Amino acid sequence: MRKYPELGESVSLPSRRFDRRQFLRGAGGAAMLLPFLPSLMPRKAWSQTVAPPKRFVYIGTEHGGASFANVYGTQGTTGATPVTLWAGNTATSAPLQLTTNGATASLSPVFTAASTVLTPAIVQKMNIIRGIDFANPLGHQDGGHLGNNASQVGDRAMTLTPMVTIDQLMAYSPNFYTDIPRVRSINIGGSRCLSWTYSNPSTKTGVQQLQRYQSALALFNSIFGTKSTTPTRPLIIDHVLDNYKTLRNSNRRLSAADKMRLDDHVARLTLLQQQIAALTKPLNCGSPTAPADNISIFNNLDNKGLALDMQTSYYKVMADVLLTAFNCGASRIAVFHETYPYSTYQGDWHQDIAHQDMSAGPQATLSASYQQVFEHVFMYLVNGLDAIKDADGSSALDNSLIYWGHESGFSTHDPWALPIVMAGKASGYFKTGMYVDYRNQIPSSQIFQSDAPMPGNFAGLTYPQFLATALYSMGIQASEWKQPNGLPGYGDYKTDATSLAQFTYKGVVARPAAVTTNASMPLPIITGM
C-alpha cells in the first residue's frame, strides 16, 4: 500500500510484477487500464490493416535561460556529421550519447533521469534539437509556444495577426480526427494560456483562449463525464436550435450583423451538443477511476518551498488523466503547461533566478528545476505513451510527437537557440536517436550582445519551420491553414528590417533570406528532407 496523504488516499500496488506495457499505475489514482490487445479480437478484425492513430503532446515551461553546457552537455562532440542544408547554410547531426551511472542515466545535466525511465531503448526514440530560433523578439509570451505570436507581453510585443495554435489546427482537422472524439484536446495549465482555439470552430474563424484545467478531478470529469452529466432526456440545446431556425429563417427584421452573431452562437451550441453526444460513445477501456481532487496542491505550487515530492505528485496525477484519455481513445491531443518553477527555491524567481541566468548560482538552480521537469513530466509522459499498445503492435509513442519547449531561448527573454527535446516517430515521419544542431556556424551568423560575441551562439533555423514540421507529422498540410502575407512556416512574424532591428541589442538584425523562404519545408535531417 503506497500512501499519498496530500491527495487524501492510498493506492494499492500489487505484489506481482507487471510488464509496463501491460499495466501503468500513476501516483494519483487515475489508473491506466490494460491496453488494447489485438490478438484477442476476432481474426477478421485484427488481420485488417488499420493505421494506428497519431497523438500530439506539447509541454511548455516559463522563461528559458538554461546554459548550453547544462542543456546539451557533450552531445555532438563526437561522431558529428556536417550537413549542407542549402548554399551558405550548414548543420550537424550525431547519434545521442547516453551515459549511465548506477541508478542515473544522462544525456546532459538537464536531460538526466532514473536509468529505469531514461533507457537506451527510449533514447532511440528521442531527438535533442539545437539551433531553433523564435522568429520575433519576445519578452514574456504564452501563445508563441505553439504559433500564436500575437499573444505576447512586454515592450517587445508587436502587432501581429492572432492565429490559433497548432494543437487546435489538429483538433479541428478532418485529417486528424475522422470522427468527433470525446474531447478534441486536453489543456492543462495555469493563469497563462498556451493553447488558442477558434471563436467559431464551425467556420474556423476568430481566435480565443482554450479553457485550462488545474484540477485532476475537473479534467477527468470534462473528459469522461459523471453520472449526473450522462444525458437521459432530450437536450435543451435541441429546443434552442428549433427556436434559432424559426428566428433565423422567418424574422425579416433581423439585421445581417445580428444574423452573424446568431449563427456564431448556434454554431458553438451545435458543437457543444456534438461533444456531449460524444461523451456517450464507448471507450477503448472499461470505466476509468476518477482521481482525488488535487487543486489544493496546485494552489500551493508557487508557495516558495513546497516539497518536491508534492510537486511531483501533482504533475503525475495530471499526466495520468492525460494518459488515461489517450489509452481509452477519448482524445489524442494535449498541451501541458508546467506553470511554476519546479523547485523549492524561496525568493523572487523571476528577478533572482531567471534574470540572472548567466550567473553560476542562479544557473544551477534554474537547470536543477528543468531537470525535474524532464524527469517527472516529460519522461513520465514519454514512458506512459510507450506503455500504451496500439492495434498493430507498435506503441503509442511510436505514433506520437511529444516535445518540450520554453518561453524563450538559452537566455531569458531572448529568442535565440530554443532548446527542444522531442520523442516519438509520428508513425515513421521522424528519424530519431539524434542530436541535431541547426546553427549556421559561420562568422556572419555569430550573435552578439552589446557588440561582444556570445560564445557558441549562431543564428539557426526558425520556430515557424519547426511548427510547420509538427503539423506535417500529424498529417496536417499547409493547405489547411492560411499564413498572413503568405509567410512560410506557421505563425505571424515580421521579416522587415525595422521590426528585426529590435534584435540589434542582441546582435543580428536580419537572417539569411533562405532561412525564411525555406521555412515551409519540413525540417531537414530529422525528417529525411
C-alpha positions in Angstrom: 0.0 0.0 0.0 1.6 3.3 -1.1 0.2 6.3 0.6 -0.4 9.8 -0.8 -1.6 11.8 2.2 -1.6 15.0 0.2 -4.2 13.5 -2.0 -6.2 12.0 0.8 -5.9 8.5 -0.3 -3.8 5.3 -0.6 -3.1 3.4 -3.7 -2.8 -0.4 -3.5 0.1 -1.7 -5.7 0.1 -5.5 -6.4 3.0 -7.5 -5.2 3.2 -9.3 -8.5 5.4 -7.5 -11.0 3.6 -6.4 -14.2 5.3 -5.6 -17.5 5.0 -1.9 -18.1 3.4 -2.5 -21.5 0.6 -4.3 -19.7 -0.1 -2.0 -16.8 0.7 1.5 -15.8 -0.4 2.9 -12.5 0.1 6.5 -11.7 0.7 8.4 -8.5 -2.7 9.9 -8.1 -5.3 7.1 -8.5 -6.1 7.6 -12.2 -5.2 4.1 -13.3 -4.1 3.3 -16.8 -6.1 0.2 -17.8 -4.8 -2.8 -19.8 -4.0 -1.7 -23.4 -5.9 -2.9 -26.4 -4.9 -6.5 -27.2 -5.3 -7.2 -30.9 -4.8 -10.9 -30.5 -8.0 -11.2 -28.5 -10.0 -9.6 -31.3 -11.8 -11.8 -33.9 -9.2 -12.9 -36.6 -11.1 -11.0 -39.3 -10.8 -7.8 -37.3 -7.1 -7.9 -36.4 -6.0 -9.2 -39.7 -7.1 -6.0 -41.4 -4.5 -3.3 -41.8 -5.5 -0.1 -39.9 -3.1 2.7 -39.5 -2.7 3.4 -35.7 -3.9 6.9 -34.5 -1.4 9.7 -34.1 -1.1 11.7 -30.9 0.4 15.1 -30.1 1.6 16.4 -26.8 3.4 19.7 -26.0 5.0 20.5 -22.7 5.8 24.2 -22.1 7.7 25.9 -19.3 8.2 29.5 -18.2 11.3 31.5 -19.1 14.3 29.8 -20.7 17.9 30.5 -19.8 19.4 27.1 -19.3 23.0 27.2 -20.5 24.3 25.3 -23.5 26.5 23.2 -21.2 23.6 22.2 -19.0 21.2 21.5 -21.8 23.4 19.8 -24.3 26.3 18.6 -22.3 28.8 16.8 -24.6 26.2 15.9 -27.2 27.6 16.3 -30.7 31.3 16.5 -29.6 31.9 13.0 -31.1 30.6 11.4 -34.3 29.2 14.7 -35.7 28.3 14.8 -39.4 28.1 18.1 -41.3 25.1 18.5 -43.5 24.6 21.2 -46.1 21.0 22.4 -46.0 21.4 24.8 -48.9 24.0 27.2 -50.2 25.7 29.0 -47.3 23.8 27.1 -44.6 25.1 24.0 -42.8 24.1 21.9 -39.9 25.4 18.9 -38.0 24.0 15.8 -36.5 25.3 13.0 -34.3 23.9 9.9 -32.5 22.6 10.6 -29.0 25.2 9.6 -26.4 23.7 8.2 -23.2 25.7 7.8 -20.0 24.6 5.6 -17.2 26.0 5.7 -13.7 24.3 3.4 -11.3 20.6 4.3 -11.0 21.0 7.5 -13.0 21.1 8.0 -16.8 22.1 11.2 -18.5 22.2 12.9 -21.9 23.2 16.1 -20.3 22.9 17.7 -16.8 19.3 18.8 -17.6 18.3 15.7 -19.5 19.0 13.4 -16.6 16.6 10.9 -15.0 16.5 7.5 -13.4 18.0 4.8 -15.6 14.8 2.8 -15.4 13.0 5.6 -17.4 15.8 7.1 -19.5 16.7 3.8 -21.1 18.7 3.1 -24.2 15.5 1.9 -26.0 13.7 5.2 -25.1 16.7 7.3 -26.1 16.5 5.7 -29.6 13.0 7.2 -29.9 14.2 10.8 -28.9 15.9 13.8 -30.5 17.6 16.7 -29.0 17.4 19.8 -31.2 19.7 22.9 -31.0 19.6 26.0 -33.2 15.9 26.8 -33.5 15.2 30.5 -33.0 11.9 32.3 -32.4 11.2 34.4 -35.5 10.4 37.6 -33.4 11.8 39.5 -30.5 9.9 38.5 -27.3 9.6 39.3 -23.7 7.0 37.2 -21.9 4.6 35.3 -24.2 2.2 32.4 -24.0 0.6 31.8 -27.4 4.0 31.8 -29.1 4.8 28.4 -27.7 2.5 26.9 -30.4 2.2 29.6 -33.0 0.0 32.5 -31.8 2.8 35.0 -31.8 0.3 37.9 -31.3 -0.1 36.8 -27.7 3.0 38.5 -26.2 3.5 40.6 -23.2 6.0 43.4 -22.7 7.8 46.1 -24.6 8.9 43.8 -27.4 5.4 42.9 -28.4 4.5 43.9 -31.9 1.3 44.0 -33.9 0.8 40.5 -35.3 -2.2 38.6 -36.6 -3.8 36.4 -33.9 -3.8 32.7 -35.0 -5.0 29.5 -33.5 -2.2 27.3 -32.1 -1.1 24.2 -34.0 -2.8 21.9 -31.5 -6.1 23.4 -32.4 -5.5 23.1 -36.1 -5.1 19.4 -35.5 -8.1 19.3 -33.2 -10.5 20.5 -35.9 -8.8 18.9 -38.9 -10.7 16.0 -40.6 -7.2 14.7 -41.4 -6.5 14.2 -37.7 -9.9 13.2 -36.3 -12.1 11.3 -38.7 -15.0 11.4 -36.2 -15.8 13.6 -33.1 -13.8 12.5 -30.1 -15.0 12.9 -26.5 -12.6 15.8 -26.1 -10.7 17.3 -29.1 -7.8 18.4 -26.9 -6.7 18.5 -23.3 -5.3 21.8 -21.9 -3.5 21.7 -18.6 -2.2 25.0 -17.3 -2.5 27.9 -15.0 -3.3 31.6 -15.5 -1.5 32.0 -18.8 -2.8 30.3 -21.9 -0.6 28.3 -24.3 -3.5 26.9 -26.4 -5.6 29.3 -28.5 -8.7 28.0 -30.4 -11.3 29.2 -32.8 -14.1 31.5 -31.6 -16.3 29.7 -34.2 -14.9 26.3 -34.9 -17.6 25.5 -37.5 -16.3 28.3 -39.8 -12.8 28.2 -38.3 -12.8 31.9 -37.6 -11.8 34.1 -34.7 -9.2 33.3 -32.0 -9.8 32.9 -28.3 -8.2 31.2 -25.3 -8.9 27.5 -24.7 -10.2 26.5 -21.3 -7.4 25.3 -19.0 -7.6 22.7 -16.2 -5.6 22.8 -12.9 -7.6 20.1 -11.1 -7.2 16.4 -12.0 -10.7 15.7 -11.0 -12.2 18.5 -13.0 -10.1 17.5 -16.0 -11.2 13.8 -15.6 -14.9 14.8 -15.4 -14.5 17.0 -18.5 -13.3 14.0 -20.4 -15.2 11.1 -19.0 -18.2 12.8 -17.5 -20.1 11.8 -14.4 -23.3 10.1 -13.7 -25.0 13.4 -13.4 -23.8 14.5 -16.9 -25.0 11.4 -18.7 -27.9 12.6 -21.0 -31.1 10.8 -20.0 -33.6 13.0 -21.9 -33.6 15.4 -24.9 -31.0 18.1 -24.5 -32.2 21.7 -24.0 -29.9 22.6 -26.9 -32.4 20.9 -29.2 -35.1 23.3 -28.2 -32.7 26.3 -28.7 -31.8 25.1 -32.2 -35.5 24.8 -33.0 -36.1 28.4 -31.9 -33.0 29.5 -33.8 -34.3 28.1 -37.1 -37.6 29.9 -36.6 -36.0 33.2 -35.8 -33.2 32.9 -38.4 -35.4 32.0 -41.3 -38.6 33.9 -40.7 -37.8 37.2 -39.0 -37.3 39.9 -41.6 -36.2 42.5 -39.0 -33.0 40.6 -38.1 -30.0 42.5 -39.3 -27.1 41.0 -41.2 -24.8 41.6 -38.2 -27.3 40.0 -35.8 -27.6 37.0 -38.1 -23.9 36.6 -38.0 -23.9 36.8 -34.2 -26.7 34.3 -34.0 -25.0 31.9 -36.5 -21.8 32.0 -34.5 -23.6 31.4 -31.2 -25.6 28.5 -32.5 -22.6 27.0 -34.3 -20.9 26.8 -30.8 -24.1 25.3 -29.3 -24.2 22.7 -32.1 -20.6 21.7 -31.4 -21.4 21.5 -27.7 -24.3 19.2 -28.4 -22.0 17.0 -30.6 -19.4 17.0 -27.8 -22.0 16.0 -25.2 -23.2 13.2 -27.5 -19.6 12.0 -27.9 -19.4 11.5 -24.1 -21.8 8.6 -24.6 -19.5 6.8 -27.0 -18.0 3.6 -25.7 -14.4 3.8 -24.6 -11.5 1.5 -25.6 -11.2 0.6 -22.0 -13.5 -0.1 -19.1 -14.6 2.6 -16.6 -11.6 4.6 -15.6 -11.3 5.5 -11.9 -11.5 9.2 -11.1 -8.6 10.7 -9.2 -8.9 12.6 -6.0 -9.1 16.4 -6.4 -5.6 17.9 -6.3 -6.5 21.6 -6.8 -5.2 22.4 -3.3 -1.7 21.3 -4.4 -1.9 23.5 -7.5 -2.9 26.5 -5.4 0.4 26.0 -3.4 2.8 25.3 -6.2 4.1 28.9 -6.0 4.3 28.7 -2.2 8.1 29.0 -2.3 9.3 25.8 -0.8 6.6 23.2 -1.5 8.3 19.8 -1.2 9.5 18.4 -4.5 7.6 15.1 -3.9 4.4 17.1 -3.5 5.1 18.9 -6.8 5.9 15.6 -8.4 2.7 14.0 -7.2 0.7 16.9 -8.7 2.1 16.7 -12.2 2.0 12.9 -12.3 -1.7 12.9 -11.4 -2.4 15.4 -14.2 -0.3 13.2 -16.5 -2.2 10.1 -15.5 -5.5 11.6 -16.5 -4.0 12.7 -19.9 -2.6 9.2 -20.5 -5.9 7.5 -19.5 -7.7 9.7 -22.0 -5.2 8.7 -24.7 -5.3 5.0 -23.7 -9.2 5.0 -23.8 -9.4 6.7 -27.2 -11.1 9.8 -25.6 -8.6 12.3 -27.0 -5.3 12.4 -28.9 -4.0 16.0 -28.3 -2.7 17.6 -25.1 -0.9 20.8 -24.1 0.7 20.5 -20.7 1.9 23.9 -19.2 4.3 23.4 -16.3 3.3 26.7 -14.8 5.6 27.3 -11.8 9.3 26.7 -11.2 9.8 23.0 -10.3 11.9 24.0 -7.3 12.0 24.6 -3.6 13.7 28.0 -4.0 12.3 30.6 -1.7 12.6 34.1 -3.2 11.8 36.1 -6.3 12.3 33.5 -9.0 11.8 35.9 -11.9 14.3 38.5 -10.8 16.8 36.4 -8.8 16.9 33.3 -10.9 15.5 33.8 -14.4 17.0 37.2 -14.9 20.4 36.1 -13.5 20.7 33.0 -15.7 24.3 33.9 -16.7 25.5 33.7 -13.1 26.7 30.4 -11.7 24.3 30.1 -8.7 21.1 31.1 -10.4 22.1 28.9 -13.4 22.5 25.9 -11.2 19.1 26.5 -9.6 17.4 27.0 -13.0 18.9 23.9 -14.5 18.0 21.8 -11.5 14.4 22.9 -11.9 14.4 21.9 -15.6 15.9 18.6 -14.7 12.9 17.9 -12.5 10.6 18.8 -15.4 12.5 16.5 -17.7 12.4 13.5 -15.4 9.0 13.9 -13.8 6.9 15.4 -16.5 8.5 14.8 -19.9 9.9 11.4 -19.3 6.9 10.3 -17.3 4.7 11.1 -20.3 7.1 9.5 -22.7 7.2 6.3 -20.8 3.4 6.4 -20.4 2.9 6.7 -24.1 5.4 3.9 -24.7 3.4 1.7 -22.4 0.2 2.0 -24.4 0.0 -0.6 -27.1 -1.7 0.2 -30.5 -3.5 -2.4 -32.5 -0.6 -3.1 -34.9 1.7 -3.9 -32.1 3.5 -0.6 -32.0 3.4 1.7 -29.0 1.6 5.0 -28.8 5.0 6.7 -28.5 5.9 5.3 -31.9 2.9 7.0 -33.4 3.2 10.3 -31.5 5.1 13.5 -31.3 5.8 14.8 -27.8 8.1 17.7 -27.2 9.2 20.2 -24.6 9.9 23.8 -25.2 10.3 27.1 -23.3 9.0 30.6 -23.3 12.4 31.9 -24.5 15.8 30.7 -25.7 19.0 30.0 -23.9 18.9 33.4 -22.3 15.8 34.7 -20.6 13.6 36.9 -22.8 15.9 36.2 -25.9 14.6 34.4 -29.0 17.8 32.5 -29.8 18.5 28.8 -29.5 15.3 27.5 -28.1 16.1 24.1 -26.5 13.8 21.3 -27.8 13.7 17.7 -26.7 11.3 15.5 -28.5 10.2 11.9 -28.6 8.2 9.7 -30.9 8.4 8.8 -34.5 4.9 10.0 -35.6 4.3 6.7 -37.4 7.7 6.8 -39.1 7.7 10.5 -40.1 10.7 11.3 -37.8 14.1 9.8 -37.7 15.1 9.6 -34.0 18.1 8.9 -31.7 19.8 12.0 -32.9 21.3 15.3 -31.6 20.8 17.8 -34.4 22.4 21.3 -34.4 20.8 23.7 -36.9 23.1 26.6 -36.1 24.9 28.0 -39.1 28.4 28.3 -37.6 29.9 30.9 -39.9 31.1 34.3 -38.9 28.2 36.2 -40.4 25.7 34.2 -38.3 27.5 34.9 -35.0 25.2 36.5 -32.4 26.5 39.5 -30.4 25.4 41.2 -27.2 26.5 44.8 -26.7 28.9 44.4 -29.6 30.5 41.4 -28.0 30.2 37.9 -29.4 28.0 35.5 -27.4 30.2 32.3 -27.2 28.8 29.3 -29.1 25.7 31.1 -30.3 24.9 31.4 -34.0 21.7 32.0 -35.8 19.8 28.8 -36.8 16.5 27.9 -38.4 13.2 29.3 -37.2 10.5 28.1 -34.9 7.8 28.6 -37.6 9.5 25.9 -39.6 9.5 23.6 -36.5 5.8 24.2 -36.0 5.1 23.5 -39.7 7.0 20.3 -39.4 5.0 19.3 -36.3 1.8 19.9 -38.3 3.1 17.8 -41.3 4.0 15.0 -38.9 0.4 14.8 -37.7 -1.0 14.8 -41.3 -1.9 18.5 -41.5 -0.8 20.1 -44.7 -0.2 23.7 -45.5 -3.5 23.8 -47.5 -5.3 23.6 -44.1 -4.1 26.9 -42.8 -3.6 30.4 -44.2 -0.5 32.3 -43.3 -0.6 36.2 -43.0 1.0 37.7 -46.1 1.9 34.3 -47.4 4.7 33.9 -44.8 6.5 30.5 -44.8 6.2 28.2 -41.8 3.5 28.7 -39.2 2.5 31.8 -37.3 2.8 35.5 -38.0 6.1 37.2 -37.7 8.0 40.2 -39.1 10.7 40.0 -41.7 11.3 43.7 -42.4 14.4 45.4 -41.1 12.5 47.8 -38.9 10.9 45.0 -36.9 14.1 42.9 -36.8 16.0 45.9 -35.6 14.6 45.1 -32.2 17.1 42.3 -32.2 20.0 44.7 -32.5 20.8 45.0 -28.9 21.4 41.2 -29.0 23.2 41.3 -32.3 21.7 40.1 -35.5 19.4 42.5 -37.4 18.5 40.1 -40.2 18.8 36.4 -41.0 19.8 34.9 -44.3 16.8 35.1 -46.8 16.9 31.3 -47.3 16.1 30.6 -43.7 12.8 32.3 -44.1 12.0 31.2 -47.7 12.6 27.6 -46.8 10.5 27.7 -43.5 7.6 25.9 -45.1 9.8 22.9 -45.8 9.9 20.0 -43.2 12.9 20.3 -41.0 15.8 18.6 -42.7 17.8 15.7 -41.1 15.1 14.6 -38.7 12.5 14.1 -41.5 14.9 13.0 -44.3 14.0 16.1 -46.3 
